[in-house]
Amino acid sequence: MSLELHVIFQIAVIGIATAVLASLLKQSGRDEIATLVTITALVLVAAVVVTNINHLFTEIRAVFFNQ
């Protein structure tokens, strides 16, 4: 499996798990915790995206500046 698919699946798993967990927490009356879970998942996905953007810029720099 390529790196791109791995990242997409990783983000999808985080999203699905967050949706299920937040839904269960909201049904049990813990709306504040559900919101915190959603925010935490958003931060995790942002960290994954930033890491991959950093990797992309490193690759671009290697292609254009290391001749």
LINFEN-V616727 format. One record per residue. N is the residue number from 1. RES is the residue in three letters. PHI is phi in degrees with one decimal (999 if undefined). OMEGA is omega in radians with two decimals (NA if undefined). D_LAST is the distance of its C-alpha to the last C-alpha in Angstrom with 2 decimals. Layout:
BEGIN
[[N | RES | PHI | OMEGA | D_LAST] [N | RES | PHI | OMEGA | D_LAST]]
END
This chain:
BEGIN
[[1 | MET | 999 | -3.10 | 29.74] [2 | SER | -76.7 | -3.11 | 26.41] [3 | LEU | -63.4 | -3.11 | 25.20] [4 | GLU | -63.8 | 3.11 | 26.06] [5 | LEU | -66.3 | 3.12 | 29.60] [6 | HIS | -61.2 | 3.14 | 30.01] [7 | VAL | -66.8 | 3.13 | 29.33] [8 | ILE | -62.8 | 3.12 | 31.67] [9 | PHE | -65.9 | 3.12 | 34.36] [10 | GLN | -63.1 | 3.11 | 34.03] [11 | ILE | -66.1 | 3.13 | 34.60] [12 | ALA | -64.9 | 3.13 | 37.42] [13 | VAL | -64.8 | 3.09 | 39.15] [14 | ILE | -61.4 | -3.14 | 39.05] [15 | GLY | -64.9 | -3.13 | 40.52] [16 | ILE | -66.4 | 3.13 | 43.24] [17 | ALA | -62.7 | 3.12 | 44.24] [18 | THR | -65.5 | -3.14 | 44.44] [19 | ALA | -62.2 | 3.14 | 46.54] [20 | VAL | -65.4 | -3.11 | 48.95] [21 | LEU | -64.9 | 3.12 | 49.29] [22 | ALA | -65.1 | 3.11 | 49.77] [23 | SER | -64.2 | 3.11 | 52.32] [24 | LEU | -63.8 | 3.14 | 54.25] [25 | LEU | -67.1 | 3.12 | 54.26] [26 | LYS | -67.1 | 3.12 | 55.48] [27 | GLN | -67.2 | 3.13 | 58.25] [28 | SER | -89.4 | 3.06 | 59.40] [29 | GLY | 86.3 | 3.14 | 59.61] [30 | ARG | -109.8 | -3.07 | 56.68] [31 | ASP | -65.5 | -3.12 | 54.87] [32 | GLU | -65.2 | 3.14 | 53.32] [33 | ILE | -68.8 | 3.10 | 51.71] [34 | ALA | -61.9 | 3.10 | 50.49] [35 | THR | -65.9 | 3.10 | 48.80] [36 | LEU | -63.8 | 3.10 | 47.17] [37 | VAL | -63.8 | 3.14 | 45.92] [38 | THR | -64.8 | 3.12 | 44.42] [39 | ILE | -65.7 | 3.11 | 42.71] [40 | THR | -62.7 | 3.11 | 41.36] [41 | ALA | -64.5 | 3.10 | 39.94] [42 | LEU | -62.2 | 3.10 | 38.33] [43 | VAL | -65.5 | 3.11 | 36.64] [44 | LEU | -62.6 | 3.13 | 35.46] [45 | VAL | -65.0 | 3.10 | 33.97] [46 | ALA | -61.9 | 3.11 | 32.31] [47 | ALA | -64.6 | 3.10 | 30.75] [48 | VAL | -63.6 | -3.12 | 29.44] [49 | VAL | -66.0 | 3.14 | 28.00] [50 | VAL | -63.2 | 3.10 | 26.39] [51 | THR | -61.4 | -3.13 | 24.83] [52 | ASN | -72.7 | 3.05 | 23.35] [53 | ILE | -66.5 | 3.07 | 22.13] [54 | ASN | -61.5 | 3.10 | 20.42] [55 | HIS | -62.8 | 3.11 | 18.77] [56 | LEU | -61.3 | -3.14 | 17.73] [57 | PHE | -65.7 | 3.07 | 16.17] [58 | THR | -63.9 | 3.11 | 14.32] [59 | GLU | -65.9 | 3.12 | 12.90] [60 | ILE | -63.8 | 3.12 | 12.10] [61 | ARG | -62.3 | 3.14 | 10.40] [62 | ALA | -66.6 | -3.14 | 8.23] [63 | VAL | -70.8 | -3.01 | 7.45] [64 | PHE | -90.1 | -3.01 | 7.02] [65 | PHE | -110.4 | 3.08 | 5.95] [66 | ASN | -108.2 | -3.09 | 3.78] [67 | GLN | -102.9 | NA | 0.00]]
END
